[in-house]
Amino acid sequence: MARVKSGKVTHARHRKVVKNAKGYHGRRKNTFKVAKQAVDRARQYATRDRKQRKRNFRALWIQRINAAVRSCDESMTYSQFMNGLKQANIVIDRKILAEIAHDDPAVFAEIVARARTALP
């Protein structure tokens, strides 16, 4: 039986990992064993951080809405504002509210006023 050499396959696999480690420092960028560990860890972080990005943006939107609400009406909090929106049947998500607060403060002030009147 003929001898099977796996040099091409192994070299291609190693080259793929080292290519993914491009830009890393030290031996992590060119030594297969260390690069494989670094690339695996980087992929774990990437998977985790795709979920965290969504949380971080939601937190950012909430902070921006809270700041805009307090600038329009000092006595109103974010939670009171969201409750007022729900009472007034205004369905706008936090991302759009944050964009409106940043881009068009006059329209946002009108939304705050409607939320204020809807509260008991």
NUZA-722378 format. One record per atom (N, C-alpha, C, O): residue in three letters; x, y, z. Coordinates in steps of 0.001 Angstrom, whole numbers, padded with zeros to 6 digits, always signed. Atoms other than C-alpha are relative to their C-alpha. Layout:
residues N
alaXYZ;...
//
This chain:
residues 120
met+000838-001184+000000;met+000000+000000+000000;met+000880+001242+000000;met+001928+001261+000645;ala-000782-001222+000129;ala+001248+003489-000840;ala-000069+000822+001280;ala-001062+000798+002008;arg-000074-000857-001171;arg+002320+005884+001860;arg-000774+001284-000271;arg-000640+001876-001342;val+000790-001215+000145;val-000052+008815+002407;val+000677+001108+000784;val+000894+000987+001990;lys-000615-001151-000651;lys+001566+012133+003165;lys-001058+001094+000130;lys-001805+001365-000810;ser+001032-001015-000244;ser-000577+014858+004700;ser+000595+001400+000049;ser+000016+002296+000663;gly-000683-001289-000076;gly+001825+017742+004200;gly-000821+001143-000557;gly-000870+002217+000043;lys+000777-001089+000605;lys-000411+019768+001915;lys-001182+000400+000873;lys-001441+001587+001077;val+001180-000279-000819;val-003480+019461+004113;val+000398+000691+001300;val-000221+001674+001705;thr-000448-000589-001262;thr-001598+020218+007323;thr+000514+001417-000220;thr+000214+002320+000560;his-000533-001330+000284;his+000214+023154+005766;his-001137+000990-000282;his-001083+002138+000160;ala+001131-000878+000297;ala-003058+024589+004469;ala-000756+000358+001285;ala-001173+001502+001466;arg+000703-000251-001263;arg-004688+024225+007898;arg+000805+000963+000868;arg+000243+001887+001456;his-000857-000892-000782;his-001728+025870+009628;his-000018+001414-000596;his-000102+002406+000128;arg-000023-001303+000651;arg-001642+028658+007048;arg-001297+000768+000268;arg-001283+001988+000437;lys+001298-000638-000260;lys-005356+029335+007613;lys-000038+000607+001400;lys-000534+001718+001583;val-000006-000499-001373;val-004865+029714+011373;val+000940+001192+000127;val+000591+002198+000746;val-000971-001089-000094;val-001765+031887+011013;val-000525+001244-000727;val-000263+002369-000301;lys+000605-001133+000708;lys-003622+034066+008503;lys-001026+000703+000886;lys-001118+001931+000870;asn+000976-000606-000907;asn-006391+034613+011064;asn+000673+000728+001156;asn+000069+001610+001767;ala-000739-000636-001096;ala-003733+035618+013623;ala+000783+001224-000476;ala+001594+001764+000275;lys-000714-001154+000535;lys-002463+038430+011401;lys-000293+001232+000852;lys-001444+001515+001185;gly+000160-001192-000817;gly-001860+041575+013414;gly+000261-000231+001466;gly+000342+000732+002228;tyr-000298+000301-001396;tyr-001167+039807+016700;tyr+001478+000266+000263;tyr+002260+000376-000681;his-001377-000313-000384;his+002082+040490+018623;his+000765-001270+000339;his+000184-002271+000759;gly-000880+001081-000418;gly+005037+038199+019191;gly-000232-001291-000772;gly-000548-001272-001961;arg+000144+001304+000643;arg+004824+034475+018477;arg-001446-000318-000344;arg-001716-001266-001081;arg+001416+000276+000267;arg+001049+034653+018386;arg-000336+000157-001478;arg-001327-000400-001950;lys+000325-000255+001401;lys+001194+035810+014780;lys+000614-001000-000969;lys+000159-001100-002109;asn-000667+000836+000982;asn+003520+033212+013259;asn+000294-001424+000464;asn+000718-002246-000348;thr-000207+001361-000484;thr+003815+030110+015468;thr-001357-000673+000107;thr-002248-000176+000796;phe+001313+000611+000119;phe+000982+027699+014777;phe-000636-000294+001350;phe-001796+000050+001576;lys+000578+000438-001273;lys+000517+026331+018301;lys-000525+001194+000805;lys-001635+001151+001336;val+000404-001181-000767;val+000385+029759+019958;val-001090+000773-000748;val-002020+001297-000136;ala+001001-000710+000795;ala-001582+031307+017085;ala-001356-000673+000096;ala-002382+000006+000149;lys+001273+000733-000109;lys-004230+028584+017313;lys-000701+000337+001311;lys-001913+000555+001331;gln+000588-000359-001292;gln-004759+029324+021010;gln-000549+001427-000032;gln-001642+001695+000468;ala+000421-001400+000046;ala-004960+033054+020340;ala-001241+000178-000865;ala-002148+000930-000511;val+001151-000117+000908;val-007389+032655+017435;val-001246-000606+000640;val-002337-000048+000522;asp+001150+000613-000679;asp-009630+030294+019432;asp-000561+000927+001070;asp-001776+001081+001189;arg+000450-000921-001043;arg-009752+032758+022325;arg-000686+001220-000616;arg-001700+001695-000106;ala+000585-001169+000667;ala-010464+035646+019946;ala-001400-000326-000508;ala-002298+000513-000439;arg+001331+000388+000478;arg-013382+033723+018452;arg-000989-000136+001148;arg-002170+000168+000981;gln+000885+000058-001166;gln-014794+033078+021928;gln-000436+001400+000403;gln-001610+001638+000687;tyr+000338-001386-000339;tyr-014613+036788+022694;tyr-000975+000590-001019;tyr-001910+001302-000652;ala+000866-000552+001036;ala-016232+037633+019371;ala-001436-000501+000161;ala-002392+000258+000006;thr+001338+000569-000197;thr-019139+035268+020046;thr-000689+000655+001187;thr-001861+001022+001109;arg+000566-000619-001199;arg-019656+036689+023540;arg-000371+001452-000255;arg-001434+001911+000163;asp+000193-001440+000152;asp-019337+040306+022441;asp-001065+000364-001016;asp-001555+001493-001007;arg+001148-000283+000870;arg-021924+040026+019676;arg-001265+000136+000822;arg-002140+000930+000477;lys+001146-000157-000901;lys-024452+039561+022478;lys+000145+001273+000833;lys-000826+002001+001043;gln-000198-001159-000862;gln-022874+042257+024651;gln-000200+001313-000737;gln-000606+002307-000135;arg+000181-001233+000771;arg-022972+044817+021832;arg-001447+000453+000061;arg-001723+001647+000174;lys+001424-000344-000046;lys-026768+044663+021863;lys-000356+000615+001350;lys-001110+001587+001414;arg+000260-000540-001339;arg-026841+045251+025633;arg+000588+001399+000149;arg-000041+002295+000712;asn-000670-001293-000144;asn-024363+048115+025412;asn-000744+001102-000738;asn-000873+002215-000228;phe+000735-001021+000741;phe-026334+049933+022732;phe-001317+000335+000688;phe-001709+001501+000729;arg+001247-000276-000716;arg-029588+049540+024678;arg+000278+000901+001202;arg-000476+001840+001456;ala-000361-000837-001148;ala-027878+051003+027766;ala+000324+001429-000447;ala-000050+002389+000226;leu-000327-001324+000521;leu-026539+053895+025673;leu-001262+000772-000368;leu-001394+001954-000049;trp+001250-000666+000371;trp-029981+054650+024259;trp-000755+000454+001232;trp-001296+001560+001254;ile+000710-000355-001231;ile-031490+054622+027748;ile+000641+001227+000655;ile-000065+002119+001124;gln-000689-001152-000586;gln-028834+057046+029020;gln-000305+001278-000783;gln-000526+002336-000193;arg+000273-001184+000812;arg-029422+059406+026101;arg-001435+000477+000186;arg-001687+001678+000276;ile+001409-000368-000204;ile-033212+059306+026548;ile-000172+000637+001369;ile-000862+001648+001502;asn+000109-000528-001355;asn-032870+059887+030292;asn+000529+001432+000066;asn-000099+002297+000677;ala-000565-001355-000007;ala-030624+062929+029741;ala-000919+000978-000725;ala-001109+002106-000270;ala+000880-000885+000763;ala-032991+064367+027131;ala-001298+000274+000753;ala-001804+001396+000727;val+001242-000189-000768;val-036073+063813+029321;val+000236+000984+001134;val-000586+001869+001373;arg-000285-000901-001115;arg-034433+065549+032268;arg+000291+001422-000465;arg+000049+002375+000277;ser-000219-001358+000505;ser-033407+068486+030082;ser-001314+000657-000409;ser-001441+001880-000346;cys+001315-000549+000361;cys-037019+068886+028892;cys-000862+000261+001234;cys-001564+001270+001310;asp+000854-000087-001180;asp-038675+068316+032270;asp+000802-000521+001190;asp+001013-001726+001321;glu-000926+000378-001074;glu-036498+068337+035408;glu-000594-000996+000993;glu+000136-001782+001597;ser+000607+000861-001011;ser-039019+066510+037582;ser-000334-001401-000519;ser-000747-002263+000257;met+000378+001279+000592;met-039560+063599+035179;met+001229-000902-000141;met+002300-000455-000552;thr-001082+000968+000142;thr-037422+060468+035240;thr-000238-000849-001247;thr-001286-000771-001888;tyr+000101+000875+001165;tyr-036761+057936+032508;tyr-001146-000987+000157;tyr-001919-001197-000778;ser+001044+001011-000187;ser-039065+055330+034035;ser-001393+000625-000053;ser-002322+000014-000582;gln+001284-000697+000103;gln-041898+057861+034421;gln-000319+000325-001456;gln-001468+000214-001885;phe+000184-000312+001408;phe-041381+058899+030802;phe-000456-001222-000779;phe-001385-001136-001582;met+000370+001221+000712;met-041561+055316+029543;met-001410-000444+000390;met-002164-000935-000450;asn+001351+000325-000443;asn-044671+054718+031637;asn-001011+000932-000669;asn-002084+000492-001082;gly+000881-000953+000677;gly-046223+057884+030186;gly-000187-000327-001474;gly-001285-000179-002010;leu+000128+000416+001400;leu-045467+056696+026653;leu-000960-001176-000124;leu-001790-001222-001032;lys+000874+001172+000050;lys-047177+053401+027400;lys-001454+000404+000243;lys-002361-000098-000421;gln+001359-000475-000288;gln-050208+055194+028889;gln-000588+000768-001188;gln-001792+000703-001438;ala+000466-000804+001133;ala-050414+057489+025843;ala-000080-000802-001294;ala-000412-000255-002346;asn+000005+000886+001175;asn-050200+054513+023447;asn+000941+000497-001094;asn+000618+000434-002280;ile-001045-000398+000945;ile-047056+055898+021817;ile+001001-001139-000047;ile+001662-001435+000948;val-000879+001159+000143;val-045065+052959+020463;val+001203+000400-000850;val+001164+000345-002079;ile-001269-000328+000661;ile-041521+054092+019638;ile+001087-000704+000796;ile+001131-000607+002022;asp-001035+000714-000737;asp-038522+051964+020470;asp+001104+000953+000452;asp+001172+002101+000011;arg-000998-000840-000641;arg-035554+053259+022453;arg+001026+000547-000982;arg+001510+001668-000825;lys-000976-000459+000991;lys-033225+053476+019472;lys-000508+001250-000714;lys+000221+002232-000859;ile+000577-001137+000730;ile-035553+055818+017588;ile-000194+001186+000941;ile+000033+002330+000545;leu+000146-001087-000964;leu-036313+057832+020744;leu+001333+000714+000223;leu+001381+001943+000288;ala-001317-000604-000202;ala-032576+058370+021289;ala+000413+000818-001218;ala+001007+001886-001069;glu-000332-000757+001210;glu-032137+059460+017658;glu-000806+001288-000072;glu-000266+002336-000429;ile+000838-001205+000012;ile-035074+061888+017910;ile+000517+001009+001027;ile+000591+002206+000749;ala-000495-000886-001048;ala-033705+063289+021175;ala+001288+000693-000431;ala+001517+001853-000091;his-001272-000576+000448;his-030315+063854+019556;his-000178+000928-001196;his+000412+002008-001239;asp+000100-000733+001262;asp-031404+065100+016131;asp-001043+001105+000011;asp-000846+002139-000627;asp+001102-000968+000052;asp-034668+066978+016809;asp-000579+000213+001398;asp-001600-000389+001731;pro+000457-000188-001380;pro-035079+068219+020410;pro-001421+000554+000113;pro-002103+000283+001101;ala+001348-000574-000075;ala-038305+070112+019616;ala-001057-001108-000087;ala-002031-001100+000666;val+000933+001123+000128;val-040105+066951+018499;val+000043-000852+001260;val-000992-001317+001738;phe-000117+000796-001218;phe-038735+065098+021517;phe-000701+000695+001172;phe-001319+000032+002005;ala+000694-000736-001063;ala-040037+067856+023817;ala-001505-000188-000107;ala-002191-000266+000912;glu+001431+000250+000196;glu-043496+067344+022291;glu-000377-001397+000469;glu-001435-001588+001069;ile+000251+001380-000458;ile-043263+063588+022950;ile-000001-000041+001526;ile-000844-000709+002125;val-000060-000066-001465;val-042267+064320+026576;val-001262+000640+000550;val-001792+000189+001565;ala+001218-000677-000458;ala-045235+066682+026928;ala-001200-000945-000080;ala-002027-000981+000832;arg+001119+000952+000103;arg-047647+064026+025661;arg+000099-001104+001035;arg-000915-001539+001581;ala-000188+001023-001039;ala-046157+061447+028006;ala-000368+000563+001364;ala-000942-000142+002194;arg+000321-000639-001288;arg-046516+063928+030897;arg-001518+000102+000191;arg-002019-000146+001287;thr+001455-000147-000138;thr-050225+064541+030164;thr-000684-001354+000157;thr-001774-001425+000725;ala+000612+001334-000106;ala-050917+060801+029946;ala+000143-000602+001388;ala-000597-001512+001760;leu-000192+000525-001365;leu-049626+060188+033462;leu-001131+000471+000909;leu-001650+001576+000745;pro+001081-000416-000909;pro-052217+060227+036244;pro+000442+001080+000975;pro-000353+001530+001800;
//
